[in-house]
């Protein structure tokens, strides 16, 4: 096997493996904060309107 196809194959494999590692890394380092999001909605309201929400959306059980 020549050097150039081997390098191209290595770069392709590295790229394919980098995507799931990046996605998992983002989920681990930035977990979702549902309570914080609902507190933000209560204080600042819906970004589509200029008034605070009167009733918060239901939370998942």
N, C-alpha and C positions, 0 to 999 in steps of 0.2 A: 504494500500500500504506500502510495506516495505521501509526502508530507502535507501538501496543500489540502487534499480531501480529508485527511485525518484532523487537521486544524479546524476545517469547516465543520466536521462532525462534532468535534469537541465544543466548539462555540454554540452550535445548535442545541446540544444536550445541556450545556450550561444555561442557555437562555430558557429552555423548557423547564428546567428545575428551579430557576430563579423566580418564576412567576408564583408558584404555590408557596414558596418560602416567604416571599414578600407579602402575600395575602395573609398567611398565618401570623407573620410578624406584626402586621398592622392590627390584627384582632387581639393579639396578646398585649401589645403595648398601649392600645387605645380601647379598653373595654367600654361597652355601652353603659350609660348611666341614666336609667329610666327615671329615677327620682329627680335627678338634676334637670333632666329635660322637662319634666312636668312642672318643676319649680320655675324654670325659665318661662314656660308657657303661661303660668299663672301671673308672673311678674310683668312680662313684656307682651304677652298676647300673641296672636297669630301674625306672622310677618306680612300676610296679605291684607291685613286691616290695621287701623291705627288705634284700636281700643283693646284693653285686656280682656281675656276670656272670662266669662261669668261662671261657666261650668267646665271643669277639666274633662278631657276625653277619658273614656273608661280604660282601666289598665288590664292587661292580660292576666288571667288567673292561672 
